[in-house]
Amino acid sequence: PAALEATIASAIATEIDWPIEVSEMVGRNDTPPYNGILGPTKPRGSAGGVVIRHGHLVAQWGDPTRVDMTFSATKSYLATLVGLAKDRGLLGSLDEPIARRITDGGFDSEHNAAITWKQLLQQTSEWQGTLFDRPDTVDHNRSVQGAAMTGKKGEPRQLQPPGTFWEYNDVRVNRLGLCALRIWNEPLPQVLRREIMDPIGASPDWQWHGYENSWVDLNGQRVQSVPGGAHWGGGLWISALDHARFGLLMLNRGEWNGDRILSESSIDEATTPCEVKDRYGYMWWLNTGAQAYSQSPASAFAAQGAGGNVVFIDPEDDLVIVTRWAADAPAVVNQIVTALR
């Protein structure tokens, strides 16, 4: 207990130096005119988090009930809804070309027609186009976790065949979100609430925001497509405790109180290393080679977002850790794991 208490004190003391007005960080690395805000933002809270060990809440700091923006940790929720669509029979193999089911024009070109669900999930699709006023080129040469770069961020580069090149690209992630909307045939926040968050006892307070220009027609109704992060605002706004419940669902292999919510196979697929980026699965960051979380086994994985927002899951140690607004989230996780031993 003393070691854990000291670790929590350290986590609080090493809060990220972001401004409280998170809007100042949105789109900051993009070149005009693509650096504008498209979705809502909100001021952030202070450093916070929770630790769940053997299913019990053993530590918390900050305000674990505060709803905050969570940036790219949203991607793991989006990927889970795609896996759930496969579980429900709305999709066949994830190796299936998206163009077989999505006929909205986004996959008509010869290049895009070959793209599969798996490639969009792994960020190897090389999808080409513009969505919600953002071209895919805005994230070309983006440097994330050792990504290959041939020029400056936002500088167009030669596209590679789908499945052969990894690039962290939020336009393509948002394209996956629109595809998932069309497969489910209803807004994704509604699906997430009904299929996952309500069954696991999450609060009603979380929100998933789209962009001011991400409204699309769905069966004659105007609905909002939601992004897989907060690159241009919006995304999932959620509390640390609700994050922890989602993490516990993944830790428990898709079961909650004896009810099967996600298939084990969908979780296995989501946490299988990508062939061209072994630290990435289906929008989950993996701990392959213990490269990110050095004190944890290679089987650990995490939803990760800017601002030190992390949902860390370690099946071997029966552990879930959520961090919010940490300057160095992997260091916080490593310290907590060490303290628990």
C-alpha positions in Angstrom: 0.0 0.0 0.0 2.8 2.5 0.8 4.5 1.8 -2.5 1.2 2.3 -4.4 0.5 5.5 -2.5 3.9 6.9 -3.4 3.3 6.0 -7.1 0.0 7.8 -7.1 1.6 10.8 -5.6 4.1 10.7 -8.4 1.4 10.4 -11.0 -0.3 13.5 -9.6 3.0 15.4 -9.5 3.8 14.7 -13.1 0.6 16.0 -14.7 0.9 16.9 -18.4 1.7 20.6 -19.1 -1.2 21.0 -21.5 -3.3 24.1 -21.1 -6.7 23.6 -19.4 -8.3 24.8 -22.6 -7.7 21.7 -24.6 -8.9 23.5 -27.7 -5.5 25.1 -28.0 -4.0 21.6 -28.7 -6.6 20.5 -31.3 -5.2 20.5 -34.9 -2.1 22.3 -33.8 0.3 20.3 -35.9 -1.7 20.6 -39.2 -1.1 23.2 -41.8 -3.8 25.8 -42.8 -6.5 25.4 -43.7 -6.7 22.0 -42.1 -5.8 23.1 -38.5 -9.3 24.4 -37.7 -11.6 22.8 -35.1 -14.6 20.8 -36.5 -16.0 19.3 -33.3 -16.7 20.5 -29.8 -14.0 20.6 -27.1 -14.1 21.0 -23.3 -11.6 22.1 -20.7 -9.6 19.3 -19.2 -9.5 18.1 -15.6 -6.4 17.4 -13.5 -4.3 14.3 -13.5 -6.4 11.3 -12.6 -6.9 7.6 -12.9 -7.9 4.3 -11.4 -6.3 0.9 -10.8 -8.4 -2.3 -10.9 -6.7 -5.5 -9.6 -8.4 -8.9 -9.5 -11.7 -7.0 -10.3 -11.4 -4.6 -7.4 -10.9 -0.9 -7.3 -7.6 -0.6 -5.4 -6.5 3.0 -6.1 -7.9 6.2 -7.6 -6.6 9.7 -8.0 -8.1 12.9 -9.3 -11.8 12.8 -10.0 -12.6 9.4 -11.5 -16.1 10.4 -12.3 -15.2 13.5 -14.4 -16.1 13.2 -18.1 -13.1 14.3 -20.1 -12.0 14.2 -23.7 -9.9 11.1 -24.4 -8.5 11.7 -27.9 -7.3 8.6 -29.7 -8.3 6.1 -27.0 -11.6 6.5 -28.9 -10.1 4.4 -31.7 -10.2 1.2 -29.6 -13.9 1.7 -28.9 -14.5 2.2 -32.7 -12.5 -1.0 -33.5 -14.5 -2.9 -30.9 -17.8 -1.9 -32.6 -16.4 -3.3 -35.9 -15.5 -6.5 -34.2 -18.9 -6.7 -32.6 -20.5 -6.2 -36.1 -18.7 -9.3 -37.2 -19.9 -11.1 -34.1 -23.5 -10.1 -35.0 -23.1 -11.3 -38.6 -23.2 -7.8 -40.1 -19.8 -8.5 -41.6 -18.1 -11.6 -42.9 -14.4 -11.9 -42.9 -12.5 -8.7 -42.0 -10.3 -9.6 -45.0 -13.3 -8.8 -47.2 -12.9 -5.7 -49.4 -15.0 -2.9 -48.0 -16.3 -2.0 -51.4 -18.5 -5.2 -51.4 -20.8 -3.6 -48.7 -20.0 0.1 -48.7 -21.3 1.8 -51.9 -21.2 5.5 -50.9 -18.4 6.4 -53.4 -15.6 6.2 -51.0 -14.2 2.9 -52.4 -14.9 3.3 -56.1 -11.4 4.0 -57.3 -9.1 1.1 -58.3 -6.8 1.9 -55.4 -9.5 2.1 -52.8 -11.5 -0.8 -54.1 -8.9 -3.3 -52.8 -9.0 -2.0 -49.2 -10.2 -4.5 -46.6 -11.7 -3.9 -43.1 -8.6 -5.4 -41.6 -6.4 -2.8 -43.4 -8.5 0.1 -42.1 -8.4 -1.3 -38.6 -4.6 -1.7 -38.7 -4.1 1.7 -40.3 -2.4 0.1 -43.4 -5.2 0.9 -45.9 -3.6 3.8 -47.7 -7.2 5.0 -48.4 -7.1 8.0 -50.6 -9.7 10.8 -50.6 -11.3 13.6 -48.7 -13.8 13.2 -45.8 -15.5 16.0 -43.8 -13.2 18.6 -45.6 -10.0 16.8 -44.6 -7.9 15.1 -47.3 -5.9 11.9 -46.4 -2.8 13.8 -47.2 -3.2 16.0 -44.0 -1.7 13.0 -42.0 0.9 11.9 -44.6 4.3 11.6 -42.9 2.8 11.8 -39.5 5.4 10.8 -36.8 3.7 8.4 -34.3 5.6 5.6 -32.5 8.4 5.4 -35.1 6.3 5.7 -38.2 8.2 5.9 -41.5 8.4 9.4 -42.9 9.5 10.6 -46.4 8.8 14.3 -45.9 7.1 16.8 -43.6 3.8 16.2 -42.0 1.0 17.0 -44.5 3.3 16.8 -47.5 1.8 14.3 -50.0 3.8 11.2 -50.6 3.5 8.3 -53.0 0.8 5.8 -51.9 1.7 2.2 -51.3 -0.4 -0.8 -52.1 -3.1 -1.4 -49.3 -1.7 -3.5 -46.5 2.0 -2.8 -47.1 2.5 0.6 -45.2 1.5 1.7 -41.8 0.5 5.3 -41.2 -1.4 6.8 -38.3 -4.0 8.7 -40.2 -7.1 10.2 -38.6 -8.9 10.8 -41.9 -8.8 7.1 -42.6 -9.9 6.3 -39.1 -12.9 8.6 -39.6 -13.6 6.8 -42.9 -13.8 3.6 -40.9 -16.2 5.3 -38.5 -18.4 6.2 -41.4 -18.2 2.6 -42.8 -19.2 1.2 -39.3 -22.1 3.6 -39.2 -23.4 2.3 -42.5 -22.9 -1.4 -41.5 -24.7 -0.9 -38.2 -27.3 1.3 -40.0 -27.6 3.5 -36.9 -25.4 6.1 -35.1 -22.4 4.5 -33.4 -23.0 6.2 -30.0 -26.4 4.5 -29.9 -24.8 1.2 -30.7 -22.0 1.6 -28.1 -24.5 2.5 -25.4 -26.9 -0.4 -26.1 -24.5 -3.1 -26.9 -21.6 -2.5 -24.6 -21.7 0.4 -22.1 -25.2 -0.2 -20.6 -24.6 -3.9 -20.2 -21.3 -3.3 -18.3 -22.9 -0.8 -16.0 -21.3 2.3 -17.3 -22.7 5.7 -16.3 -25.0 7.5 -18.6 -22.6 10.5 -18.6 -20.2 9.6 -21.5 -20.7 11.2 -24.9 -19.4 10.6 -28.4 -19.3 13.8 -30.4 -19.0 14.2 -34.2 -18.1 17.2 -36.3 -20.2 20.1 -37.4 -19.9 18.9 -41.0 -20.0 15.1 -40.4 -23.8 14.7 -40.9 -24.7 12.1 -43.5 -27.9 10.7 -44.9 -28.9 7.3 -43.5 -32.1 5.8 -44.9 -33.5 9.3 -45.4 -32.5 10.5 -41.9 -29.8 13.0 -41.1 -27.3 11.4 -38.6 -23.9 12.3 -37.4 -20.8 10.2 -38.2 -18.4 10.2 -35.2 -14.6 10.3 -35.3 -12.1 8.0 -33.8 -10.4 10.7 -31.8 -10.2 14.4 -31.1 -7.7 15.5 -33.8 -10.2 18.1 -34.9 -12.4 18.1 -31.8 -15.2 15.8 -30.8 -14.6 12.1 -30.1 -15.4 10.1 -27.0 -15.8 12.1 -23.7 -15.8 9.7 -20.8 -14.8 9.2 -17.1 -11.9 7.1 -15.8 -14.4 4.7 -14.1 -16.3 4.1 -17.3 -12.9 3.6 -19.2 -12.1 1.1 -16.5 -15.3 -0.9 -17.0 -14.5 -1.1 -20.7 -11.0 -2.2 -19.9 -12.3 -4.8 -17.5 -14.6 -6.2 -20.2 -11.5 -6.7 -22.4 -9.6 -8.2 -19.5 -12.5 -10.7 -18.9 -12.3 -11.8 -22.6 -15.7 -10.2 -23.5 -17.7 -11.5 -20.6 -19.6 -9.5 -18.0 -21.3 -11.1 -15.0 -21.6 -14.3 -17.0 -23.0 -12.7 -20.1 -21.1 -12.9 -23.4 -20.9 -9.3 -24.9 -17.9 -9.7 -27.2 -16.5 -13.0 -28.7 -13.1 -14.1 -27.5 -12.1 -14.5 -31.2 -12.8 -10.8 -31.8 -10.5 -9.8 -28.9 -7.8 -12.2 -30.1 -8.0 -10.7 -33.6 -7.9 -7.1 -32.2 -4.8 -7.8 -30.2 -2.8 -9.7 -32.9 0.2 -7.7 -34.1 0.0 -6.1 -37.5 2.5 -7.6 -40.0 4.0 -4.2 -40.8 3.7 -2.7 -37.3 4.1 -5.3 -34.6 3.1 -2.9 -31.8 -0.3 -2.3 -33.4 -3.4 -4.4 -33.6 -7.0 -3.3 -34.5 -6.5 0.2 -33.1 -5.1 -1.2 -29.9 -1.5 -0.6 -29.0 0.3 -3.8 -28.1 3.3 -4.4 -25.8 5.2 -6.5 -28.2 8.7 -7.1 -26.9 7.7 -5.1 -23.8 8.7 -2.0 -25.8 6.1 0.4 -24.3 5.4 -1.0 -20.8 8.7 -2.5 -19.8 7.5 -3.9 -16.4 4.6 -5.8 -18.0 4.4 -8.9 -20.2 4.2 -8.7 -24.0 0.5 -9.8 -23.8 -0.5 -6.4 -22.3 -2.3 -3.9 -24.6 -3.8 -0.5 -24.3 -6.1 2.1 -25.7 -4.0 5.3 -26.0 -4.8 8.9 -26.7 -3.0 12.2 -26.6 -2.7 14.0 -23.3 -1.6 10.8 -21.4 -5.0 9.2 -21.8 -4.5 5.4 -21.5 -6.6 2.3 -20.7 -4.0 -0.3 -20.0 -4.9 -4.0 -19.8 -2.6 -6.7 -18.5 -4.3 -10.2 -18.6 -1.4 -12.0 -16.9 -1.5 -9.8 -13.9 -5.3 -9.4 -13.9 -4.9 -5.7 -14.0 -6.5 -2.6 -15.6 -5.0 0.9 -15.2 -6.5 4.1 -16.5 -4.5 7.3 -16.6 -5.7 10.8 -17.5 -3.5 13.8 -18.3 -0.2 12.1 -17.5 3.0 13.6 -18.8 4.4 10.1 -19.2 1.6 7.5 -19.1 3.9 4.5 -19.7 6.1 5.6 -16.7 3.0 5.8 -14.5 1.9 2.3 -15.6 5.3 0.9 -15.0 5.5 2.4 -11.5 2.1 1.1 -10.6 2.9 -2.4 -11.8 6.2 -2.4 -9.8 4.4 -1.2 -6.7 1.8 -4.0 -6.9 4.6 -6.5 -6.9 
